[in-house]
Amino acid sequence: MSTAIASFGDWDFLYANALLEPDGNRLPERISAAEVAINERLEAIGNRDNSERAALTDALRTLQTLRSRRGQTQIAT
């Protein structure tokens, strides 16, 4: 994780937990927790701090991709 993202707050810890979760059964819970924290942070910063807003938006996209790929993997098995 980059230093810039790591300095933004608690959401990045939950985001990292989701990305690094090895247990496929716990992954949806980790993704949801990270999404909630990210959306709360987006609301808190409003239109301020474009660099953090960009990092938050990128994180949400990554979590959506992770969720959809996990779904494809389950269907294939």
N, C-alpha and C positions, 0 to 999 in steps of 0.2 A: 504494500500500500504506500502511496506517495506521502511525503511529509505534508503536502498541502491538504490532502484529504484527512489525514490523521489529526490535524489541528482543529477540525470543524466541530467536534462534539461527540456525543454518545452514539449518534446514528451510525457512525463509521464502525464502531465496535460490533454492533448488531449486523451490519452489512458484511463485515469480514466473517462473522460467525456463519452467516448463510452461505457465503461463497466457499467456505472451508468445511462445511458439514459433511462428513463421510457417510452418515446414516440416512439413507433415502427416506426412511419413515419419519425422521425428524425434520427433514429439509423443508417441507411446506410450512411448518411452525416457525422455523428460522426465517424463511422468506417473508412471511406475514409480519413478524415482529420488526424486521428491518424496514418493510414498506410503511408500517405505521409510524415508526420513528422518523423516517425520511419525510413523509407527508406532514408530520407535525412540525418538523424543522422548516419545511418550505413555507408553511403558514406563518411561523414565527418570524422569518426573515422578510417576508413580504417581497417587495421589489428591490430590496437592498442586496448588496454583495453578489454581484454577478458571477464571481468565480465559485462561490459556494453553491449558488443556484445551479450552475452548470454541472458541478460535481454531483449534486443531488439528483438532477435529471438523468445524468449518465448512470448513476447507481440504480435508479428505478428501471431504466431500460435493461440493464444487465440482469436485474432480478426477474423481470418479465421473461427475458430470454431463458434464464435458468429454469424458471417454472415451466415454460413451454417445452423445453428440451427434456426435462424430467418426465413430462406427460408423454412425450413421444417414446421415450425409453420404456416406460411402463407398458405402453400399448404393444411395443415390439416384442416384449418378453412373454 
